[in-house]
Amino acid sequence: MKKIDTLAETFADSWSRFVHDLAGIAVLKVEGITRSKAASGQAPGPYEAQLVPLVEKIAEGLHEDKDSLLQAVHAELTEDPASWPVLSYLMREFEFFHELASFSGGDDVDGAVEAGRTIRGSFEEVFTTIPGKVRKTLRVLDGVLDLLKKAA
């Protein structure tokens, strides 16, 4: 049981860092759109100023809901201990994204947004029992990322 607790905690911490990195990339994207519009003499759209606080609030909500994620991961590992390799793979994806977000310096924001969406999708495929609040928040985050893609 202690091993499952440790694995669940490790996964939840890895997920939290992924969410933080994804929010940071989304903020960079919004800032890039705003700078691009300013350089071309266009006024920023009314939603752009509101997107940064929204993305930050989404990330905060996902961080605050860590307990329900821990419970879901714990349940997954308890029901099927063989699922650890899949969770481990997801953690490697989270780590890849962290490196992409950290080392790109904002140079490949569009690539990072797409990578983030792909990883988020992998997460949802693995967890059939994602807590409701986490699932809803992920949908909102996906909507924001979709808006950012269209706004580019």
C-alpha positions as CSV (number, residue, x, y, z in Angstrom):
1,M,0.0,0.0,0.0
2,K,2.9,2.4,0.8
3,K,4.3,1.8,-2.7
4,I,1.0,2.7,-4.3
5,D,0.8,5.8,-2.2
6,T,4.2,6.9,-3.3
7,L,3.5,6.1,-6.9
8,A,0.2,8.0,-6.8
9,E,1.9,11.0,-5.1
10,T,4.7,11.0,-7.7
11,F,2.2,10.9,-10.5
12,A,0.1,13.7,-9.1
13,D,3.2,15.9,-8.6
14,S,4.2,15.3,-12.2
15,W,0.7,16.2,-13.4
16,S,0.8,19.4,-11.3
17,R,4.0,20.5,-13.0
18,F,2.5,19.7,-16.4
19,V,-0.5,21.8,-15.7
20,H,1.7,24.7,-14.5
21,D,3.9,24.4,-17.6
22,L,0.8,24.3,-19.9
23,A,-0.6,27.4,-18.3
24,G,2.7,29.1,-18.8
25,I,2.8,28.2,-22.5
26,A,-0.8,29.5,-22.9
27,V,0.1,32.8,-21.2
28,L,3.1,33.1,-23.6
29,K,0.8,32.5,-26.5
30,V,-1.7,35.2,-25.4
31,E,1.2,37.6,-24.9
32,G,2.6,36.8,-28.3
33,I,-0.8,37.4,-30.0
34,T,-1.1,40.7,-28.1
35,R,2.4,41.8,-29.2
36,S,1.7,40.8,-32.8
37,K,-1.5,42.8,-32.9
38,A,0.2,45.8,-31.3
39,A,3.1,45.7,-33.8
40,S,0.6,45.7,-36.7
41,G,-1.4,48.6,-35.1
42,Q,-4.4,46.5,-34.1
43,A,-6.0,46.8,-30.8
44,P,-6.0,43.7,-28.6
45,G,-9.2,41.7,-28.7
46,P,-11.5,41.9,-25.7
47,Y,-10.9,38.3,-24.7
48,E,-7.1,38.5,-24.7
49,A,-6.8,40.5,-21.5
50,Q,-9.2,38.0,-19.9
51,L,-7.5,34.9,-21.1
52,V,-4.4,35.2,-18.9
53,P,-6.3,35.3,-15.6
54,L,-8.6,32.5,-16.9
55,V,-5.7,30.2,-17.7
56,E,-4.1,31.0,-14.3
57,K,-7.4,30.2,-12.6
58,I,-7.8,26.9,-14.5
59,A,-4.2,25.9,-13.5
60,E,-4.9,26.9,-9.9
61,G,-8.2,24.9,-9.9
62,L,-6.4,21.8,-11.2
63,H,-3.7,22.2,-8.5
64,E,-6.3,22.6,-5.8
65,D,-8.0,19.4,-6.9
66,K,-4.9,17.3,-6.5
67,D,-6.6,15.2,-3.8
68,S,-9.3,13.9,-6.2
69,L,-6.6,13.1,-8.7
70,L,-4.6,11.3,-6.1
71,Q,-7.6,9.2,-5.3
72,A,-8.2,8.4,-9.0
73,V,-4.5,7.4,-9.4
74,H,-4.6,5.4,-6.2
75,A,-7.8,3.6,-7.3
76,E,-6.3,2.9,-10.7
77,L,-3.1,1.4,-9.2
78,T,-5.1,-0.6,-6.6
79,E,-7.4,-2.1,-9.2
80,D,-4.8,-2.8,-11.7
81,P,-1.1,-2.6,-10.5
82,A,-0.1,-3.4,-14.0
83,S,-1.2,0.1,-15.0
84,W,1.9,1.6,-13.5
85,P,3.9,1.4,-16.8
86,V,1.2,3.4,-18.5
87,L,1.2,6.0,-15.8
88,S,5.0,6.0,-15.9
89,Y,4.8,6.7,-19.7
90,L,2.5,9.6,-19.0
91,M,5.0,11.0,-16.5
92,R,7.7,10.8,-19.2
93,E,5.4,12.8,-21.5
94,F,4.9,15.3,-18.7
95,E,8.7,15.5,-18.3
96,F,9.1,15.9,-22.1
97,F,6.6,18.8,-22.0
98,H,8.4,20.4,-19.1
99,E,11.7,20.3,-21.0
100,L,10.0,21.6,-24.2
101,A,8.4,24.5,-22.2
102,S,11.6,25.3,-20.3
103,F,14.2,25.1,-23.0
104,S,12.2,26.5,-25.9
105,G,12.2,29.9,-24.2
106,G,8.9,30.6,-25.8
107,D,10.3,30.1,-29.3
108,D,8.0,27.3,-30.3
109,V,4.8,28.2,-28.4
110,D,2.5,26.7,-31.1
111,G,4.4,23.4,-31.0
112,A,4.2,23.4,-27.2
113,V,0.5,24.1,-27.3
114,E,-0.1,21.1,-29.6
115,A,2.2,18.9,-27.5
116,G,0.3,19.9,-24.4
117,R,-3.1,19.1,-26.0
118,T,-1.8,15.7,-27.1
119,I,-0.5,14.8,-23.7
120,R,-3.7,16.0,-22.1
121,G,-5.6,13.7,-24.4
122,S,-3.3,10.8,-23.5
123,F,-4.1,11.5,-19.8
124,E,-7.8,11.4,-20.5
125,E,-7.5,8.1,-22.4
126,V,-5.7,6.4,-19.5
127,F,-8.1,7.6,-16.8
128,T,-11.6,6.4,-17.4
129,T,-12.6,7.7,-13.9
130,I,-11.2,11.2,-13.9
131,P,-12.9,13.2,-11.1
132,G,-15.7,15.4,-12.5
133,K,-14.1,18.7,-11.6
134,V,-10.8,17.7,-13.2
135,R,-12.6,16.5,-16.4
136,K,-14.6,19.8,-16.6
137,T,-11.5,21.9,-16.0
138,L,-9.6,20.0,-18.7
139,R,-12.4,20.7,-21.2
140,V,-12.2,24.4,-20.4
141,L,-8.5,24.3,-20.8
142,D,-8.8,22.5,-24.1
143,G,-11.3,25.2,-25.2
144,V,-8.8,27.9,-24.3
145,L,-6.0,26.1,-26.2
146,D,-8.3,25.8,-29.2
147,L,-9.1,29.5,-29.1
148,L,-5.4,30.3,-29.0
149,K,-4.7,28.0,-32.0
150,K,-7.4,29.9,-34.0
151,A,-6.2,33.3,-32.9
152,A,-2.7,32.7,-34.2
